[in-house]
Amino acid sequence: MGLVAALTLAGCAELGAPENGFLPSRPGLTDKTESMINHWNGAWVAALAVAVLVWGLLIWCVIAYRKRKNDNALPVQLRYHIPLELMYTVVPILMIGVLYFYTVQVTEDFTETSAEPDLQIQAYGKQWSWDFNYLTDGVYYEGGRVQLTGEEGVEETLPTLYLPVGETVEFIVDSRDVIHSFWIPAFLFKIDMIPGNTNVFQVTPQEIGSYQGKCAELCGEFHSEMLFNVEVVDRETYDAEMDALREAGFVGERGAEYNRVYDQRGYLQDGTGNN
């Protein structure tokens, strides 16, 4: 049943075929994807080992303790079995403890922000698009909602985030209205964007390529259309894109003054004071 569900859900994916089991990534894509993939694979191996053990014990019990023909005697009745009860209590605790230990390690690796970043980018989620402030370069991109019609080429009009390959990017993520979630599946990391609360993470893209991003938090009627493109490019191409934004007049940053806020009556307002 689980396999059928997994295959069904995989058929619904629109972010490209997974390259590592069910993970849409590979080691070396960023400086942190390898640790997540190793953790993922290790968890699957451990789960499979437990499954084989449980299945084996079940089959053995079915065969060894089946009711034989003409055997009407009542099986031996035991109220408790101390060694067995200790085993199936202690062993699961140890297994969960090991999984927890490695999960914490990987989580701390992904959320570590002590490195000196090469550039800072502020990402704003909003219903239903994205604003990107390239803080280090002093320019910004203002995204508008793109309706997905199913026609070819529509995805090319989505907001595009440019990242220089091999450079550490510090993301500062915020929301302009409701809770969103910033997610680049290929980077194997997503982080919530909560109104009034700023979250930060760092990542170093290590391969030039085109990737896709999306909001991973149900945020309203057109949540499914809140997508964006990610282009990891060389420094020359990145600088050219920054120059293009500068020449188009997108200088400075699109800040918190455009956020929607709740007034004292509980009404949601936009940055201009309109309901």
C-alpha positions as CSV (number, residue, x, y, z in Angstrom):
1,M,0.0,0.0,0.0
2,G,2.8,2.4,0.9
3,L,4.6,1.6,-2.4
4,V,1.4,2.4,-4.4
5,A,1.0,5.7,-2.5
6,A,4.7,6.6,-3.1
7,L,4.4,5.9,-6.9
8,T,1.1,7.8,-7.1
9,L,2.5,10.9,-5.4
10,A,5.7,10.7,-7.5
11,G,3.6,10.9,-10.6
12,C,2.1,14.2,-9.3
13,A,5.5,15.9,-9.0
14,E,6.3,18.8,-11.3
15,L,9.8,19.6,-10.1
16,G,11.7,17.1,-12.2
17,A,12.6,13.4,-11.7
18,P,14.4,12.6,-8.5
19,E,18.1,11.9,-8.9
20,N,18.7,10.2,-5.6
21,G,15.9,7.8,-4.6
22,F,13.1,10.1,-3.7
23,L,15.4,13.1,-3.3
24,P,15.4,15.8,-6.1
25,S,19.1,16.4,-5.6
26,R,22.6,14.9,-5.6
27,P,25.8,15.2,-3.5
28,G,27.8,18.3,-4.3
29,L,24.9,20.4,-5.6
30,T,25.5,22.7,-2.6
31,D,27.9,22.5,0.3
32,K,25.2,20.8,2.4
33,T,23.3,18.4,0.2
34,E,25.7,15.5,0.8
35,S,25.1,15.3,4.5
36,M,21.3,15.3,4.0
37,I,21.5,12.6,1.4
38,N,23.8,10.4,3.6
39,H,21.3,10.9,6.5
40,W,18.4,10.1,4.3
41,N,20.0,6.9,2.9
42,G,21.2,5.8,6.3
43,A,17.6,6.2,7.7
44,W,16.2,4.1,4.8
45,V,18.8,1.4,5.4
46,A,18.1,1.2,9.1
47,A,14.3,1.2,8.4
48,L,14.7,-1.7,5.9
49,A,16.9,-3.6,8.4
50,V,14.2,-3.3,11.0
51,A,11.5,-4.3,8.5
52,V,13.4,-7.4,7.5
53,L,13.9,-8.4,11.1
54,V,10.2,-7.9,12.0
55,W,9.0,-9.7,8.9
56,G,11.4,-12.5,9.6
57,L,10.2,-12.9,13.2
58,L,6.6,-12.8,12.1
59,I,7.1,-15.5,9.4
60,W,9.1,-17.6,11.9
61,C,6.3,-17.4,14.5
62,V,3.6,-18.2,11.9
63,I,5.6,-21.4,10.9
64,A,7.0,-22.5,14.2
65,Y,3.9,-21.9,16.3
66,R,1.1,-22.8,13.8
67,K,-1.6,-25.1,15.0
68,R,-0.8,-28.7,14.0
69,K,-3.4,-31.3,13.0
70,N,-4.9,-33.1,15.9
71,D,-3.1,-30.9,18.4
72,N,-5.8,-29.4,20.6
73,A,-3.6,-28.7,23.6
74,L,-3.6,-25.2,24.9
75,P,-0.2,-23.4,24.3
76,V,2.0,-22.6,27.3
77,Q,0.6,-19.4,28.9
78,L,3.1,-16.8,30.2
79,R,2.1,-13.7,32.1
80,Y,5.4,-12.0,31.3
81,H,8.9,-12.5,30.0
82,I,11.3,-10.0,31.5
83,P,14.3,-10.4,29.1
84,L,12.0,-10.1,26.1
85,E,10.1,-7.1,27.5
86,L,13.4,-5.4,28.2
87,M,14.6,-6.0,24.7
88,Y,11.6,-4.6,22.9
89,T,11.7,-1.6,25.2
90,V,15.4,-0.8,25.2
91,V,16.2,-1.5,21.5
92,P,13.6,0.9,20.1
93,I,14.8,3.6,22.5
94,L,18.3,3.1,21.3
95,M,17.3,3.2,17.7
96,I,15.3,6.4,18.1
97,G,18.2,7.9,20.1
98,V,20.7,7.2,17.2
99,L,18.3,8.6,14.6
100,Y,17.7,11.7,16.8
101,F,21.5,12.2,17.2
102,Y,22.3,12.2,13.5
103,T,19.1,14.2,12.7
104,V,20.3,17.0,15.1
105,Q,23.8,16.9,13.5
106,V,22.4,17.4,10.0
107,T,19.9,20.0,11.1
108,E,22.6,22.0,12.8
109,D,24.8,21.8,9.7
110,F,22.0,23.2,7.5
111,T,21.1,26.0,9.9
112,E,24.7,27.0,10.7
113,T,25.2,30.7,9.9
114,S,28.6,31.5,11.4
115,A,30.5,31.7,8.1
116,E,31.3,35.1,6.6
117,P,28.9,35.3,3.5
118,D,30.1,36.5,0.1
119,L,26.7,38.2,-0.4
120,Q,23.3,38.6,1.3
121,I,20.0,38.2,-0.4
122,Q,16.7,39.0,1.3
123,A,13.7,37.0,0.1
124,Y,10.1,38.2,0.7
125,G,7.2,35.9,0.3
126,K,3.9,37.5,-0.6
127,Q,0.5,36.4,-1.9
128,W,1.4,35.1,-4.5
129,S,4.8,35.9,-5.6
130,W,8.3,36.9,-4.5
131,D,10.5,39.9,-4.0
132,F,14.3,39.5,-3.9
133,N,16.6,42.2,-2.4
134,Y,20.2,41.7,-3.5
135,L,21.5,43.6,-0.5
136,T,25.2,43.3,-1.3
137,D,24.7,44.6,-4.8
138,G,22.1,47.3,-3.9
139,V,19.4,46.2,-6.3
140,Y,16.1,44.4,-6.0
141,Y,13.6,42.4,-8.1
142,E,9.9,42.9,-7.6
143,G,7.8,39.8,-8.6
144,G,4.2,39.9,-9.7
145,R,1.8,37.0,-9.7
146,V,2.1,34.7,-12.7
147,Q,-1.0,32.7,-13.7
148,L,-0.1,29.1,-14.8
149,T,-2.1,28.5,-17.9
150,G,-0.5,25.2,-18.9
151,E,0.9,26.9,-22.0
152,E,4.6,26.5,-23.0
153,G,6.8,29.3,-21.9
154,V,4.7,30.5,-18.9
155,E,7.3,29.2,-16.5
156,E,9.9,31.4,-18.0
157,T,8.0,34.5,-16.8
158,L,8.2,33.3,-13.2
159,P,10.3,35.4,-10.8
160,T,14.0,34.4,-11.1
161,L,16.5,34.3,-8.3
162,Y,20.2,34.5,-9.5
163,L,23.0,33.0,-7.4
164,P,26.7,33.0,-8.2
165,V,28.3,29.5,-8.2
166,G,30.9,28.7,-5.5
167,E,30.0,31.7,-3.3
168,T,28.3,31.6,0.1
169,V,24.9,33.2,0.1
170,E,23.2,34.3,3.3
171,F,19.5,34.3,2.8
172,I,17.3,36.6,5.0
173,V,13.7,35.4,4.6
174,D,10.6,37.4,5.6
175,S,6.9,37.5,4.7
176,R,4.8,40.4,3.6
177,D,1.4,39.0,4.7
178,V,0.8,35.4,5.8
179,I,3.0,32.5,6.6
180,H,4.9,31.2,3.6
181,S,7.8,28.8,3.2
182,F,10.9,29.3,1.1
183,W,11.8,26.0,-0.6
184,I,14.3,25.1,-3.3
185,P,13.8,21.3,-3.5
186,A,17.2,20.6,-5.1
187,F,19.0,22.3,-2.2
188,L,17.1,19.9,0.2
189,F,16.2,22.7,2.6
190,K,13.2,24.9,3.3
191,I,12.5,27.5,5.9
192,D,9.4,29.2,7.1
193,M,8.7,32.9,6.3
194,I,6.6,34.2,9.2
195,P,5.2,37.8,9.4
196,G,7.2,39.8,11.9
197,N,9.9,37.1,12.3
198,T,13.1,37.0,10.3
199,N,14.8,33.7,9.6
200,V,18.4,33.3,8.2
201,F,20.3,30.5,6.5
202,Q,23.4,30.1,4.4
203,V,24.2,28.0,1.4
204,T,26.9,27.7,-1.2
205,P,25.7,26.5,-4.6
206,Q,28.4,24.4,-6.2
207,E,27.0,23.5,-9.6
208,I,25.9,25.9,-12.4
209,G,22.3,25.0,-13.5
210,S,18.6,25.9,-13.5
211,Y,16.5,24.9,-10.5
212,Q,13.0,25.5,-9.3
213,G,11.6,27.0,-6.1
214,K,8.2,27.2,-4.5
215,C,6.2,28.1,-1.4
216,A,5.8,25.0,0.7
217,E,3.2,26.5,3.1
218,L,-0.5,26.7,2.2
219,C,-0.9,30.4,1.9
220,G,-4.2,31.1,0.2
221,E,-6.2,30.6,-3.0
222,F,-3.2,30.7,-5.5
223,H,-0.6,29.0,-3.3
224,S,0.1,26.4,-6.0
225,E,1.2,29.2,-8.4
226,M,3.7,30.7,-6.0
227,L,6.7,29.4,-7.9
228,F,10.1,30.9,-8.8
229,N,13.1,29.9,-10.9
230,V,16.7,29.7,-9.6
231,E,19.6,30.2,-11.8
232,V,23.1,29.3,-10.5
233,V,25.5,31.1,-12.8
234,D,29.1,32.2,-13.0
235,R,30.2,35.5,-11.5
236,E,30.2,37.3,-14.8
237,T,26.7,36.4,-15.6
238,Y,25.5,37.2,-12.1
239,D,27.1,40.7,-12.3
240,A,25.4,41.2,-15.7
241,E,22.0,40.4,-14.2
242,M,22.7,42.8,-11.3
243,D,23.7,45.5,-13.8
244,A,20.5,44.9,-15.8
245,L,18.4,45.5,-12.7
246,R,20.4,48.6,-11.9
247,E,19.9,50.0,-15.4
248,A,16.1,49.3,-15.2
249,G,16.0,51.5,-12.1
250,F,15.6,48.8,-9.5
251,V,18.1,50.3,-7.1
252,G,18.0,50.0,-3.4
253,E,15.7,47.5,-1.8
254,R,12.0,46.8,-1.6
255,G,11.6,46.9,2.2
256,A,9.2,46.3,5.0
257,E,7.1,49.4,4.1
258,Y,5.3,47.2,1.5
259,N,4.3,44.6,4.0
260,R,0.6,44.1,4.8
261,V,-0.2,44.6,8.5
262,Y,-3.1,44.1,10.8
263,D,-4.7,47.2,12.3
264,Q,-6.3,47.4,15.8
265,R,-9.6,46.2,14.4
266,G,-8.0,43.0,13.1
267,Y,-8.2,43.9,9.4
268,L,-5.4,43.0,7.1
269,Q,-4.0,46.0,5.3
270,D,-1.4,46.4,2.6
271,G,1.6,48.8,2.8
272,T,-0.4,51.7,1.4
273,G,-3.0,51.5,4.2
274,N,-5.7,50.1,2.0
275,N,-7.8,47.1,3.2
